[in-house]
Amino acid sequence: MLPVFSFLVLDVTSYFMDADGADKLSFKVTLLLAISVLLLILNDILPSTAEKLPLIGIYCSVIFSLIGISILETIFVNYLKAKGAEIRSAAFVQRTVAVIDQDDGVREVQIPPDQNEIKISLCWMRVAEMTDTIFFILYIVTIIVFLSVLASIWIAHIGMPGNKSDLIKSG
């Protein structure tokens, strides 16, 4: 349980990485691949004759899903930031014009971009930052709720008669 939890902690800390490059996305994909390998190893270790899915299987599956959703959110935020940068660069390119000099030479003159286009670009950047912040808060709340529910189920399972000896033998 501790290795999977450490992957979850690493995923939470990845929100503090700079999201402009692909480093954040590749880091999260690496975490997802590491959990996949761990799940394959656990599949060989855990007994497959159980009638119910073991708590550790639920735990690993939910954390795997959370990191997958986190990857999708990172892709979406990168898309929004790229859209804002694209509008800014498109405005800059559209403002470059050719002017004929007095000596019949052609030179390029760059007209500064329209303030409205800059505002639109900055608006997309703000939307991306707000999306990232809101998702981070929801992500933390989801993790806390999930771990609390899982802990209460585990504690209730320990309190059931006949289960203490099973946990001692397997634990």
LINFEN-V678653 format. One record per backbone hydrogen bond with DSSP energy under -1.0 kcal/mol. NH is the residue of the N-H (numbers start at 1). CO is the residue of the C=O. If there is no record, write none. Layout:
BEGIN
((NH;CO) (NH;CO))
END
This chain:
BEGIN
((5;1) (6;2) (7;3) (8;4) (9;5) (10;6) (11;7) (12;8) (13;9) (14;10) (15;12) (16;13) (17;14) (26;22) (27;23) (28;24) (29;25) (30;26) (31;27) (32;28) (33;29) (34;30) (35;31) (36;32) (37;33) (38;34) (39;35) (40;36) (41;37) (42;38) (43;39) (44;40) (45;41) (46;42) (58;54) (59;55) (60;56) (61;57) (62;58) (63;59) (64;60) (65;61) (66;62) (67;63) (68;64) (69;65) (70;66) (71;67) (72;68) (73;69) (74;70) (75;71) (76;72) (77;73) (78;74) (79;75) (80;76) (81;77) (82;78) (83;79) (84;80) (85;81) (86;82) (87;83) (88;84) (89;85) (90;86) (91;87) (92;88) (93;89) (94;90) (96;93) (97;109) (99;107) (101;105) (104;101) (107;99) (109;97) (111;95) (118;114) (119;115) (120;116) (121;117) (122;118) (123;119) (124;120) (125;121) (126;122) (127;123) (128;124) (129;125) (130;126) (131;127) (132;128) (133;129) (134;130) (135;131) (136;132) (137;133) (138;134) (139;135) (140;136) (141;137) (142;138) (143;139) (144;140) (145;141) (146;142) (147;143) (148;144) (149;145) (150;146) (151;147) (152;148) (153;149) (154;150) (155;151) (156;152) (157;153) (158;154) (159;155) (163;160) (167;163) (168;164) (169;165) (170;166) (171;167))
END
